[in-house]
Amino acid sequence: MKPETLNGRTKYLFDGTTIIYCPTKKKTEEVSNVLVSHGVTSEPYHAGLPFNRRQNTHYKFMRDELNCIVATVAFGMGIDKPDIRLVIHYGAPKDIESYYQEIGRAGRDGQQARCCTFYNNADFAISRHFLNEIKNPKFKEYKNEMIVKMEQYLMMSSCRRKAIISHFDENVQNVGGTKICCDNCKRRLENPNSFMNQYLQNDDNLDFGVDVKLLIKAIQTTGDGRYGLSMPILLLRGSNNQKLHQRFRNLNMHGAGQNKTEKYWKSLGRQLISIGMLVDQPIIGGFGSTVATTKKASTFMDANKGSGTPSFIIKNPNKDMIDEMRSKLMPDQVRAEKVQVYETNILPVHYKENAWSSDLGNLLNVLSLSSSSDDIGNEKVTPAHEKELHMNLISVRRVLARKLDIPPYMVATNKNLLDMAQIRPSNINHLMTHIDGISERLCQRFGQSFIEEINSFCDANKISKDKKSKDSPAATPMSSQSCTTLQRGDGYKTAMTPTVLETYTLYKDGKTVNEICTLRSFVEDTIQSHLATALKSGYPVAFDRMEISEEDISRVMHAVRSKEIGSDVQRVRQIKDMLPSSIGYGKIRFIITMIEITYGITKDLQAKPDLSEFKHTPQKAPYSFFGKKVHSKTPNVTTVQPAGTSTKRKVPDWMSSTTTATYKRTTSKNKKMF
């Protein structure tokens, strides 16, 4: 959400039409009231409301008179609104099928849209409780499997899009791995040298055999189906909690897994449920569920009765398991990440002389176009101008749609308005020839209204009109005559990591970026980032094959020199938000590397630790597995729930500051969001 101040009062708006799905009617009303108290144009929608009110809410939502609608899962059946930009689930969805249908209502116009889910573990317990109402045992078992699969989906560390599609087609291939795919894929692309990308590629690092054997043994010891996961985990953690019977505290297994956190053991248990080693059984007539072992678990235990180290590979450990692995294997890195230090790298006004080993010609002129904040470029058009014009065009579209009593997207789509804001046509002919999807009839009916707004805005802000489209020669890559090879002029050179060296060698041998992507099974952003690292390391890079245009460089320079960025080239994510989707993170990193070298602000690359030295070997527990217990000086860990803690869901923190009396805030555990 973004804040806007009007007449001294701050209100919040979603960046596009939004649907928030809530699990109950009561929660729908609560969330809607909080949003309204913060200035959001929002209304609830559920089966408990009168038909006339629901019909009126639906009418206003379809005509963009509502910025957000808060509804139960019943809303959306038959909805044909193509420009929904955000779908939020305020509570864990019950199954993959319904979740797939609900998120499918976002981005039907082909433009980028987002889906977020807020959830906690109590959501799944409530879903399992309602399974008691199902009489058919087969259908009940199926719904329980769907709950387990949904829980695993929300906690997974691999591609979410592939997981959803695989539910309907197990043979799906070549899905995911792009920056607009899901949060997990985007995180991996933005951090190519992260722990997950480097360390988790080796199966030896994903062997959880010792911990799997411990957890299964603990479940069998505590009754195998008599309790949930909490009781076996209390036993493994060596807890003195009164819930753990005294007879369990005297066993050799008491404290066997105290070197791991409670969150880790629970996550491992949920992982084993999802792959069929354990089964989750709802308590008949009660609340909660119990966990029992399956034949698959018994087979594993029988095969590992000896004293040898058991082996059990989990290809896609969830986030909590990965966090535990990182804290054990790379404690220094985890501690450093907890202390957030925001580094800056401010671009000076003038570029450095002799920064490059050869004359760059026209390329140097492009890099120095924004040498001062007062000289932003030839057109003097900033992303802020385009955004403001886009909002004005949306207002014009709303007025036209209201006059004809039709949905706004029937006047012009969001993509049409974005193209108008970027190209800024000054007449009907330019509008028809340069804006894709605008027909002659639409131009005759609505074109003049948009043209008048564009001309008025451009004249008031003294910016150019009739910009060439992306397919014009201005957006083509720079020719080899402009610059052939880039290399630092200060003589600096340092060794590259093996993965960067492999990419650089292929590129040096004449392979294109796309060919290297195919050979290495990497996305374009990763390959471009590798070449940026090679350039910064002091190695020559042929620029004419990078497929980077003068306009791309100019746009990045405009963003860097904007007031929002303040010439800080470290703010890559904020810079990306100000650029069109055609300029990805890989291009941005390469251009920023060129800028850093040009202005002499490159930082020496530090050697990264060799992660091959780390190995995921569980620490020895203070006991002999089949022998006597060995007493440890380490005190037993007791997990105590803080007083006053409730499992009720509350609204996010940014909503909780209201002083209105229409909403009573509840307390709850922290929400998880992916």
Buried (B, 14 or more C-beta within 10 A) or exposed (E): BEEEEEEEEEBBBBEBBBBBBBBEBEBBBBBBBBBBBBBBBBBBBBEEBEEEEBEEBBEBBBBBBBBBBBBBBEBBEEBEBBBBBBBBBBBBBBBBBBBBEBBEBBBBBEBEBBBBBBBBBBBBBBBBBEBBEBEEEEEBBEBBBBBBBBBBBBBBBBBBBBBBBBBEEEEBEEBBBBBEBBBBBBBBBBEBEEBBBBBBEBEEBBBBBBBBBBBBBBBBBBEBBEBBBBBBBBBBBBBBBEEBEEEBBEBBBBBBBBBBBBBBBBBBBBBBBBEEBBBBBBBEEEEEBBBBBBEBBBEBBEEBEEEEEBBBEBEBBBBBBBBBBBBBBBEEEBEEEEEEEEEEBEBEEEBBEEBBBEEBEEBBEBBBBBBEEEEBBEBBBBBEBBEBBBEBBBEBBBEBBEEEEEBBBBBBBBBBBBBBBBBBBBBBEBBBEBBEEBEEEBBEEBBEBBBEBBBEBBEEEEBEBBBEBBEEEEBEBBEEEBBBBBBBBBEEEEEBBEBBBBBBEBBBEEBBBEEBBEEBEBBBBBBBBBBBBBBBBBBBBBBBBBBBBBBBBBBBBBBBBBEBBBBBBBBBEBBBEBBEEEBBBBBBBBBBBBBBBBBBBBEEBEEEEEBEEBEBEBEEBBBEEEEEBEEEEEEBBEBEEEEEEEEEBBBBEEBEEBEEEEBEEEEBBEBBEB
